[in-house]
Amino acid sequence: MLSLVGGAGDIKLTKDGKVLLSEMQIQNPTAAMIARAATAQDDVTGDGTTTNVLLIGELLKQAERFISEGLHPRVVTEGFEIAKKEALNVIIDRETLINVARTSLRTKVRHDLADALMEAVVDSVLCIYNEGTPIDLHMVEVMKMQNKSDTDTQLIKGLVMDHGARHPDMPKKVTDAFILILNVSLEYEKSEINSGFFYNSAEQREKLVESERRFVDAKIEKIIDLKKKVCDGNNKGFVIINQKGIDPLSLDILAKHGIMALRRAKRRNMERLQLCCGGVAQNSVDDLTPDVLGYAGLVYEQILGEEKFTFVEEVKNPQSVTILIRGPHGHILSQINDAIRDGLRAVKNTIEDGYVVPGGGAFDVALHSHLLKFKDSVKGRPKMGVQAFADALLVIPKVLAQNGGFDAQDVIVSLLEEYAEGHIVGVDLTSGETMNPITEGVWDNYRVHRHLLHSW
């Protein structure tokens, strides 16, 4: 865990390479180029930022060793290109999404928290996934709530909104509810052009006010008529979620009819509501029918300090969900948010790729051995560039061993010996011994490694 102190004195705690590189002020031109390549890696794949920095640094180190012996840089880069093309042809394996999510999350947060988050991350992506269409992670709302413990973070198969009803007499909990999604102004609005109303007496002003009120009341009456049509004779509830405003008098009328109404909902939630609850958002109340209504088994309001949250749960077929992040303070919430972001991208990449790569440095050890054999087929001095490329790949298991507090050379020797015997091996960070990442369920994204190789 690293901490950064900003210019304003704010503190950032993180294990995410993208966050570190974004917050740091880098002056060296070469270092700035490496940072840009690494952050581009995160933008495209959602992971592999630290790996990118390590591998580029090790490639430069290996290249310097050969250049200092008189090899021309052009020959080294030619060997790098040959090695990269061969590396992209290595075959990879398929595996499960849970293990991919766990591997990604455990690099960002402690193990017990990662294990608590992984199922929520996988289930959220599977809810919004439709075969044959791209996965839109914007349909997974990530909501922060500063209370309880970080392990209480949960998946809500529905929607959580950071505001509540604006009338004290409205129901705070509605079950078996119809959901009416509106984009209709239920209050008097000023005209969009510069205009004015002039009257000669108080009576004329009263008539103007009454006319404005009748215009809004007519809209409210149509909504109430729809509520009576679908709710009379049963115990079903009725909820209105409006993107525009609702004035106090209209709120009072709706409260008297037992309707829970939320106003000024965020624009991003309007599409999510339709995918979550069903129904169709309405821009007018003139042609309201039961067909435009969505459904939720439970809608309730939760107050936390001065903030209100509205939960829409127990929906029938959610195509949009919410991950509710809980934690005792802002640093924990930000850390979990960064981890979930990377976990969602990892699961999305796995579904779209259909492939995964053994983790724990296993891919790098296998690729290192493969390139050493491939080097014999390369003619001329470029084979020295292939050698440098292969040696640079071992920096990943080396750093993994060092981070676990083990001797890097001993671990590398053990890995290469085990792999030479025909085993798939990675680094076990708990013991420093070799382990089989397939049986342990340690997987990396294929897309991450592919983009790493392309970015050099």
C-alpha positions as CSV (number, residue, x, y, z in Angstrom):
1,M,0.0,0.0,0.0
2,L,1.4,3.4,-1.0
3,S,0.3,6.9,0.1
4,L,0.5,10.1,-2.0
5,V,0.1,13.6,-0.6
6,G,-1.3,16.1,-3.0
7,G,-0.6,19.8,-3.2
8,A,-3.6,20.6,-1.2
9,G,-2.6,18.2,1.5
10,D,-5.1,15.5,0.6
11,I,-3.9,11.9,1.1
12,K,-4.4,9.1,-1.5
13,L,-3.9,5.5,-0.4
14,T,-3.7,3.0,-3.2
15,K,-2.2,-0.2,-4.7
16,D,-3.4,0.6,-8.2
17,G,-0.6,1.5,-10.7
18,K,-2.9,3.7,-12.8
19,V,-3.8,5.8,-9.8
20,L,-0.2,6.2,-8.8
21,L,0.9,7.2,-12.3
22,S,-2.0,9.7,-12.7
23,E,-1.3,11.4,-9.3
24,M,2.5,11.6,-9.7
25,Q,4.2,14.5,-11.4
26,I,6.8,13.0,-13.7
27,Q,9.5,15.3,-15.2
28,N,11.9,12.9,-17.0
29,P,10.8,12.6,-20.7
30,T,11.5,8.9,-20.9
31,A,9.7,8.2,-17.7
32,A,6.7,10.3,-18.9
33,M,6.5,8.2,-22.1
34,I,6.5,5.0,-20.0
35,A,3.8,6.4,-17.8
36,R,1.7,7.3,-20.8
37,A,2.1,3.8,-22.3
38,A,1.1,2.2,-18.9
39,T,-2.0,4.4,-18.4
40,A,-3.0,3.6,-22.0
41,Q,-2.8,0.0,-21.0
42,D,-5.2,0.6,-18.2
43,D,-7.6,2.6,-20.4
44,V,-7.8,-0.2,-22.9
45,T,-7.8,-3.4,-20.7
46,G,-8.3,-2.1,-17.2
47,D,-5.3,-3.9,-15.8
48,G,-1.5,-4.6,-16.3
49,T,-0.3,-1.0,-15.5
50,T,2.5,-2.0,-13.1
51,T,3.4,-5.0,-15.3
52,N,3.8,-2.6,-18.2
53,V,6.2,-0.3,-16.3
54,L,8.3,-3.2,-15.0
55,L,8.6,-4.9,-18.4
56,I,9.5,-1.7,-20.3
57,G,12.1,-0.9,-17.6
58,E,13.6,-4.4,-17.9
59,L,13.7,-4.3,-21.6
60,L,15.6,-1.0,-21.5
61,K,18.0,-2.6,-18.9
62,Q,18.6,-5.7,-21.1
63,A,19.0,-3.5,-24.2
64,E,21.6,-1.3,-22.4
65,R,23.6,-4.5,-21.5
66,F,24.0,-5.4,-25.2
67,I,24.4,-1.9,-26.5
68,S,27.3,-1.3,-24.0
69,E,29.0,-4.3,-25.6
70,G,28.9,-2.7,-29.0
71,L,25.6,-4.0,-30.5
72,H,23.7,-1.3,-32.5
73,P,20.3,-0.2,-31.1
74,R,18.7,-0.9,-34.4
75,V,19.7,-4.6,-34.2
76,V,18.3,-4.8,-30.6
77,T,15.0,-3.4,-31.6
78,E,14.9,-5.7,-34.7
79,G,15.3,-8.6,-32.3
80,F,12.6,-7.2,-30.0
81,E,10.2,-7.1,-32.9
82,I,10.9,-10.7,-34.0
83,A,10.5,-11.9,-30.4
84,K,7.2,-9.9,-30.0
85,K,5.6,-11.4,-33.1
86,E,6.6,-14.9,-31.9
87,A,5.3,-14.2,-28.4
88,L,1.8,-13.3,-29.8
89,N,1.5,-16.8,-31.3
90,V,1.7,-18.6,-27.9
91,I,-1.4,-20.7,-27.2
92,I,-3.5,-19.8,-24.0
93,D,-6.2,-21.6,-22.0
94,R,-9.8,-21.1,-21.0
95,E,-11.1,-20.9,-17.4
96,T,-13.7,-19.5,-15.1
97,L,-14.7,-15.9,-14.4
98,I,-14.6,-16.2,-10.6
99,N,-10.9,-17.0,-10.6
100,V,-10.1,-14.1,-13.0
101,A,-12.0,-11.7,-10.7
102,R,-10.3,-13.0,-7.6
103,T,-6.8,-12.7,-9.2
104,S,-7.4,-9.1,-10.3
105,L,-9.0,-8.0,-7.0
106,R,-6.3,-9.6,-4.8
107,T,-3.7,-7.3,-6.3
108,K,-5.6,-4.3,-5.2
109,V,-7.2,-5.1,-1.8
110,R,-6.6,-7.6,1.0
111,H,-7.6,-11.3,0.4
112,D,-10.7,-11.5,2.6
113,L,-12.1,-8.4,1.0
114,A,-11.3,-9.6,-2.5
115,D,-13.0,-12.9,-1.8
116,A,-16.1,-10.9,-0.6
117,L,-16.1,-8.7,-3.8
118,M,-15.4,-11.3,-6.5
119,E,-18.9,-12.9,-6.7
120,A,-20.6,-9.4,-6.8
121,V,-18.3,-8.3,-9.6
122,V,-18.9,-11.5,-11.7
123,D,-22.7,-11.5,-11.1
124,S,-23.0,-7.9,-12.0
125,V,-21.3,-8.4,-15.4
126,L,-23.3,-11.6,-16.1
127,C,-26.6,-9.7,-15.4
128,I,-25.8,-7.1,-18.1
129,Y,-24.3,-9.5,-20.6
130,N,-26.3,-10.4,-23.7
131,E,-24.6,-12.8,-26.1
132,G,-23.7,-11.2,-29.3
133,T,-23.7,-7.6,-28.0
134,P,-20.8,-5.6,-26.5
135,I,-20.8,-5.4,-22.7
136,D,-21.5,-1.8,-21.4
137,L,-20.0,-1.5,-18.0
138,H,-21.8,1.9,-17.6
139,M,-24.9,-0.2,-16.8
140,V,-23.2,-1.3,-13.6
141,E,-23.7,1.6,-11.2
142,V,-21.1,1.9,-8.4
143,M,-22.6,3.7,-5.4
144,K,-20.6,4.7,-2.3
145,M,-22.2,4.6,1.2
146,Q,-20.0,5.6,4.1
147,N,-21.2,3.2,6.9
148,K,-20.6,-0.3,8.2
149,S,-17.6,-2.4,7.2
150,D,-15.8,-2.8,3.8
151,T,-16.8,-6.5,3.7
152,D,-20.5,-5.4,3.7
153,T,-20.1,-4.2,0.1
154,Q,-22.8,-5.9,-1.9
155,L,-24.5,-6.4,-5.3
156,I,-28.0,-4.9,-5.6
157,K,-29.8,-6.5,-8.5
158,G,-31.6,-3.3,-9.1
159,L,-30.8,0.4,-8.7
160,V,-29.6,2.6,-5.8
161,M,-30.2,6.4,-6.2
162,D,-28.5,8.9,-4.0
163,H,-31.7,10.9,-3.2
164,G,-35.2,10.2,-1.8
165,A,-38.7,11.4,-1.7
166,R,-39.2,15.1,-1.0
167,H,-42.4,14.9,1.1
168,P,-42.6,13.8,4.7
169,D,-46.0,12.1,4.3
170,M,-45.0,9.9,1.3
171,P,-44.5,6.2,2.0
172,K,-40.9,5.3,2.8
173,K,-41.3,1.7,1.7
174,V,-43.4,0.3,-1.2
175,T,-43.8,-3.4,-2.1
176,D,-45.0,-5.0,-5.3
177,A,-44.8,-1.6,-7.0
178,F,-45.5,-0.3,-10.5
179,I,-42.7,2.2,-11.6
180,L,-43.6,5.2,-13.7
181,I,-40.5,6.7,-15.3
182,L,-41.1,10.3,-16.4
183,N,-39.3,13.2,-18.1
184,V,-42.1,15.7,-17.5
185,S,-42.1,18.9,-15.6
186,L,-44.7,18.9,-12.8
187,E,-44.1,22.5,-11.8
188,Y,-44.6,25.9,-13.3
189,E,-41.6,26.8,-15.5
190,K,-40.4,30.1,-16.8
191,S,-40.6,30.5,-20.5
192,E,-37.5,29.9,-22.6
193,I,-37.7,33.4,-24.2
194,N,-37.6,36.8,-22.5
195,S,-41.2,37.5,-21.9
196,G,-43.3,39.0,-19.2
197,F,-46.9,39.0,-17.9
198,F,-48.6,42.3,-17.1
199,Y,-51.8,42.7,-15.1
200,N,-53.8,45.7,-13.9
201,S,-55.3,44.3,-10.7
202,A,-54.9,41.6,-8.0
203,E,-57.8,39.7,-9.5
204,Q,-56.0,39.3,-12.8
205,R,-52.9,38.1,-11.0
206,E,-55.0,35.5,-9.1
207,K,-56.5,34.3,-12.4
208,L,-53.0,33.9,-13.8
209,V,-51.8,31.9,-10.8
210,E,-55.0,29.7,-11.0
211,S,-54.4,29.1,-14.7
212,E,-50.8,28.0,-14.1
213,R,-51.9,25.7,-11.3
214,R,-54.7,24.1,-13.5
215,F,-52.0,23.3,-16.1
216,V,-49.9,21.4,-13.6
217,D,-52.9,19.8,-11.8
218,A,-54.2,18.4,-15.1
219,K,-50.9,16.5,-15.5
220,I,-51.1,15.2,-11.9
221,E,-54.7,14.1,-12.4
222,K,-53.7,11.9,-15.4
223,I,-51.0,10.2,-13.3
224,I,-53.5,9.6,-10.5
225,D,-56.0,8.1,-12.9
226,L,-53.4,5.7,-14.1
227,K,-52.5,4.8,-10.5
228,K,-56.2,4.1,-9.8
229,K,-56.5,2.0,-12.9
230,V,-53.7,-0.4,-12.0
231,C,-53.8,-0.4,-8.2
232,D,-57.5,-0.2,-7.2
233,G,-58.7,-3.6,-5.9
234,N,-55.2,-4.9,-5.0
235,N,-52.4,-4.1,-2.7
236,K,-49.9,-3.0,-5.3
237,G,-47.9,0.2,-4.8
238,F,-47.1,3.0,-7.2
239,V,-43.8,4.9,-7.6
240,I,-42.9,7.9,-9.8
241,I,-39.3,8.6,-10.7
242,N,-39.1,11.9,-12.6
243,Q,-36.1,13.5,-14.3
244,K,-37.6,17.0,-14.0
245,G,-39.0,18.8,-11.0
246,I,-42.2,18.3,-9.0
247,D,-43.5,21.4,-7.1
248,P,-44.6,21.1,-3.4
249,L,-48.4,21.3,-4.1
250,S,-48.0,18.4,-6.6
251,L,-46.0,16.4,-4.1
252,D,-48.7,17.0,-1.5
253,I,-51.4,15.7,-3.9
254,L,-49.3,12.6,-4.8
255,A,-48.6,11.9,-1.1
256,K,-52.4,12.0,-0.3
257,H,-52.9,9.2,-2.9
258,G,-50.1,7.0,-1.4
259,I,-47.7,7.6,-4.3
260,M,-44.0,7.7,-3.6
261,A,-42.4,10.3,-5.9
262,L,-38.7,11.1,-6.6
263,R,-37.9,14.2,-8.5
264,R,-34.8,15.4,-10.4
265,A,-33.4,11.9,-11.0
266,K,-30.0,11.9,-12.6
267,R,-30.0,11.5,-16.4
268,R,-27.7,8.5,-16.3
269,N,-30.2,6.7,-14.2
270,M,-33.1,7.0,-16.6
271,E,-31.7,4.4,-19.1
272,R,-30.7,2.2,-16.2
273,L,-34.2,2.3,-14.7
274,Q,-35.7,1.1,-17.9
275,L,-33.2,-1.8,-18.2
276,C,-33.6,-2.6,-14.5
277,C,-37.4,-2.3,-14.0
278,G,-38.7,-2.5,-17.5
279,G,-41.2,0.0,-18.7
280,V,-40.7,3.0,-21.0
281,A,-39.7,6.5,-20.0
282,Q,-42.5,9.0,-20.9
283,N,-42.0,12.6,-22.1
284,S,-45.7,13.4,-21.8
285,V,-48.6,12.3,-19.6
286,D,-51.2,12.5,-22.4
287,D,-51.2,8.9,-23.4
288,L,-50.3,6.9,-20.2
289,T,-51.2,3.2,-20.3
290,P,-50.3,0.3,-18.0
291,D,-47.9,-0.9,-20.8
292,V,-45.4,1.9,-20.0
293,L,-45.0,0.9,-16.4
294,G,-42.1,-1.0,-14.9
295,Y,-42.1,-3.2,-11.9
296,A,-40.1,-3.6,-8.7
297,G,-40.9,-6.0,-5.8
298,L,-39.4,-3.5,-3.2
299,V,-38.7,0.2,-3.2
300,Y,-37.5,1.8,0.0
301,E,-35.7,4.8,1.4
302,Q,-32.7,4.7,3.7
303,I,-31.4,7.7,5.5
304,L,-27.8,8.0,6.4
305,G,-27.0,11.2,8.3
306,E,-28.2,14.0,6.1
307,E,-28.2,11.9,3.0
308,K,-31.0,9.8,1.5
309,F,-30.7,6.7,-0.6
310,T,-33.5,5.0,-2.5
311,F,-33.3,1.3,-3.2
312,V,-35.1,-0.3,-6.1
313,E,-34.9,-4.1,-5.6
314,E,-36.5,-7.4,-6.5
315,V,-36.9,-6.6,-10.2
316,K,-37.8,-9.4,-12.6
317,N,-35.0,-9.4,-15.2
318,P,-32.4,-6.8,-14.4
319,Q,-30.2,-5.6,-17.3
320,S,-28.7,-2.9,-15.0
321,V,-27.4,-3.4,-11.5
322,T,-25.7,-1.5,-8.7
323,I,-22.6,-2.4,-6.6
324,L,-23.1,-0.7,-3.2
325,I,-19.7,0.1,-1.7
326,R,-19.6,0.4,2.1
327,G,-16.8,1.4,4.3
328,P,-15.9,3.4,7.4
329,H,-14.1,6.3,5.7
330,G,-13.4,7.8,2.3
331,H,-9.9,6.2,1.8
332,I,-11.4,2.7,2.0
333,L,-14.3,3.6,-0.4
334,S,-11.9,5.0,-3.0
335,Q,-9.6,1.9,-2.7
336,I,-12.6,-0.5,-3.2
337,N,-13.9,1.6,-6.0
338,D,-10.6,1.3,-7.9
339,A,-10.5,-2.4,-7.3
340,I,-14.0,-3.0,-8.5
341,R,-13.3,-1.0,-11.6
342,D,-10.4,-3.2,-12.5
343,G,-12.3,-6.4,-11.5
344,L,-15.3,-5.5,-13.8
345,R,-12.9,-4.9,-16.7
346,A,-11.1,-8.2,-16.1
347,V,-14.4,-10.2,-16.1
348,K,-15.6,-8.2,-19.2
349,N,-12.3,-8.9,-21.0
350,T,-12.5,-12.7,-20.2
351,I,-16.1,-13.0,-21.5
352,E,-15.3,-11.1,-24.8
353,D,-11.9,-12.9,-25.3
354,G,-13.1,-16.4,-24.4
355,Y,-9.5,-17.1,-23.1
356,V,-7.4,-16.6,-20.0
357,V,-3.7,-17.0,-19.3
358,P,-2.1,-18.8,-16.3
359,G,-1.0,-16.2,-13.7
360,G,1.6,-16.0,-11.0
361,G,4.3,-15.4,-13.6
362,A,3.6,-18.7,-15.3
363,F,3.0,-17.1,-18.7
364,D,6.3,-15.1,-18.5
365,V,8.3,-18.2,-17.6
366,A,6.7,-20.2,-20.4
367,L,7.3,-17.4,-22.9
368,H,10.9,-17.0,-21.7
369,S,11.6,-20.7,-22.4
370,H,9.8,-20.6,-25.7
371,L,11.8,-17.6,-27.0
372,L,15.1,-19.2,-26.0
373,K,14.3,-22.1,-28.2
374,F,13.0,-19.8,-30.9
375,K,16.2,-17.8,-30.8
376,D,18.1,-20.7,-32.5
377,S,16.0,-20.2,-35.6
378,V,16.8,-16.5,-35.9
379,K,19.8,-15.7,-38.1
380,G,22.4,-13.1,-37.4
381,R,22.8,-10.6,-34.6
382,P,19.0,-10.0,-34.1
383,K,19.0,-13.2,-32.0
384,M,20.7,-11.1,-29.3
385,G,17.6,-8.9,-29.2
386,V,15.5,-12.0,-28.8
387,Q,17.7,-13.1,-25.9
388,A,17.3,-9.7,-24.3
389,F,13.5,-9.8,-24.8
390,A,13.3,-13.3,-23.2
391,D,15.5,-12.3,-20.2
392,A,13.4,-9.2,-19.6
393,L,10.2,-11.3,-19.2
394,L,11.6,-12.9,-16.0
395,V,11.3,-9.5,-14.2
396,I,7.7,-10.4,-13.4
397,P,8.3,-13.5,-11.3
398,K,11.4,-11.8,-9.8
399,V,9.3,-8.9,-8.6
400,L,6.6,-11.2,-7.3
401,A,9.2,-13.1,-5.3
402,Q,10.7,-9.9,-3.9
403,N,7.3,-8.6,-2.9
404,G,6.6,-11.8,-1.0
405,G,10.0,-11.5,0.8
406,F,11.7,-14.4,-0.9
407,D,15.0,-14.7,-2.7
408,A,14.4,-13.9,-6.4
409,Q,17.2,-16.0,-7.8
410,D,16.2,-19.1,-5.9
411,V,12.6,-18.7,-7.1
412,I,13.6,-18.1,-10.7
413,V,15.9,-21.2,-10.7
414,S,13.0,-23.3,-9.2
415,L,10.5,-22.1,-11.8
416,L,12.8,-22.8,-14.8
417,E,13.7,-26.2,-13.5
418,E,10.0,-27.1,-12.9
419,Y,9.0,-25.8,-16.4
420,A,11.8,-27.7,-18.0
421,E,10.3,-30.9,-16.6
422,G,7.0,-30.1,-18.4
423,H,5.0,-28.5,-15.7
424,I,3.1,-25.2,-15.8
425,V,4.5,-23.2,-12.8
426,G,4.0,-19.8,-11.2
427,V,5.1,-18.2,-7.9
428,D,3.3,-19.0,-4.7
429,L,3.5,-15.8,-2.7
430,T,2.7,-17.4,0.6
431,S,5.5,-20.0,0.6
432,G,7.9,-18.9,-2.1
433,E,7.6,-22.3,-3.7
434,T,6.4,-23.1,-7.2
435,M,2.7,-23.8,-7.7
436,N,0.4,-24.8,-10.6
437,P,-1.8,-21.7,-11.4
438,I,-4.4,-23.8,-13.1
439,T,-5.2,-25.9,-10.0
440,E,-4.9,-22.9,-7.8
441,G,-7.2,-20.8,-10.0
442,V,-4.8,-18.0,-10.6
443,W,-5.6,-16.5,-14.0
444,D,-4.7,-13.3,-16.0
445,N,-6.5,-11.7,-18.9
446,Y,-5.4,-12.7,-22.3
447,R,-6.2,-9.2,-23.5
448,V,-3.9,-7.6,-20.9
449,H,-0.9,-9.7,-22.1
450,R,-1.7,-9.2,-25.7
451,H,-1.8,-5.4,-25.2
452,L,1.4,-5.5,-23.1
453,L,3.2,-7.1,-26.0
454,H,1.8,-4.7,-28.6
455,S,2.7,-1.6,-26.5
456,W,6.5,-2.3,-26.5
